[in-house]
Amino acid sequence: MLIREGQVAVITGGASGIGYGLAEALAARGVRLVISDIREDGLIAAAAALQGAEVTAVVADVSDETSVRALAERTIAAYGRVDLVCNNAGVVCPAAPLWDQDARTWQRMIGVKILGVVHGVKAFAPLLIEQGTGYFLNTASSGGLAPLPGRTPYTGTMHAVVGLTETLDLELKQVAPALGATVLCPGLVDTPLGQNSAALGAIELPSGDGATPSMRSLAAARGGILSPREVAESALAAIEAGRVHVAPGNGVATRARARVDTLLADITIAGP
C-alpha cells in the first residue's frame, strides 16, 4: 500500500515510543492521525507535540473490545475512512523463568498484545473490507522471531502476533488484493516501554535509568539501540513494499535464522 497525503492512520500506544515514532513519520507524509493510548496525560502531550499535523486523540484500552470498537467509531466520525491501522500498544513482563511468572502477568500480556491486536482487527477490518483497500501494521518484537529466555509471557505473545499477522495477511488478500498486513519485529528500541509498564503495574523497575545491565550489554553487542523514528520509517517502507515481515535492528536476522535452522533440522526426517 502506498502511503499518501490525506490518508487516515490509527495508532494505538501512540503517546510514546514506536507509536509516537509512527505518528511523526506518518504526519511528515501528510497523513491524518488518530492516536490512542490508555494514558490520557501522555496522549495529550503527544497530540500537542505533533504540531502542524491533523490529529484526533482518543483514550482507549486495547484489552477491552468495547473500547476499541469505540475507537473505530470515533475514527469514522472524525474522518469518514481509515487506511492504516497500527495495532502497536504494548507492555513488558517481569524477568523470571516461566514457572515463576504470575498468572496476572500472562493475563495482562495476552490482553494487551494478543487480544489488543484481535480487537483492533475485528473493529477495523470490516471498514477496510468495505473500502476494498487498507492495511494493518501489528507491532511484535524480535522476541517473536526467536526465543528470549526469562521473558516467556513476552516472547510467547510476540510469537502469537507474528503468526496471527501472517495468517491475517492471507485472509485479507483472499477478500481483496489491495488489503494486507505487516508485522513489525524490531530489536532494541529507545522507548519508555519499561517506565510505562511500571506505571501500569506490570513490572518493577530497577534503580537508575530503567535499563537493566542485560539490556545495556545487548545494546553494546548489537551495535546500539534504534530510535522510534528509525523503526517507524522501516515499518512504513515495508508496508509500501507489501512485505509481511519487517525486523529492523542489528542481529535480529541472525537470531531468526538460527531459530529457523534449528526448527528445520528438528523436523527434517532423514531418509535414504
Disulfide bonds with the S-S distance in Angstrom:
none
